């Protein structure tokens, strides 16, 4: 079963079309990179996948569940880390996670066990009582990943999660998410506009001006890093006005 299937998605803000007939699949347990320049439509796509925006055209299935027909079942399989942090800075790490568990209706004993497990996996156990505002950017992202995985989803979406991090923290976060994918069979959709966050083994989607202009294994689309950069530049080049 695919972890995620998007079928003929289209979305417009009035007369401006943000997405045009976008279709793709992500296999269970795979790491997929969604690459595109700023304004390509990545955040609109994430908003549709997470049901922040209602579908205007097409359908999305998460682990076989339609967002149109079975939204609760679909969203239950989904964990999300948004580009803008949604943590409460004045609550502790553990309090943020407890609040998320309560929103998902998790029983307190289960919530405690899952919080302990995720904090240990994110190497944050010793910081559980610290307020989020006291953490650096990389550790805040790890709290958000712990929160996203608390209810046991099978698909993790990260919308430009490395924005604002220093290069070392970006690299560490990227490696960490890939390790989660390998260890747990978790499917990951990682959106970015940075080529150095894509590896040749990734399933690659390139979005430009609301259209999916390439999809497939990264090594077949771009080959080496240099070729990927050239391919990306060609596929996302601005149209020349007449």
Helices and strands as residue ranges (DSSP letters): E 2-13, E 16-27, E 31-35, H 42-49, E 57-62, E 65-66, H 71-76, E 78-81, H 93-103, H 108-121, G 125-127, G 132-134, H 137-149, E 155-159, H 167-184, E 187-192, G 195-197, E 203-208, E 211-217, H 218-221, H 225-235
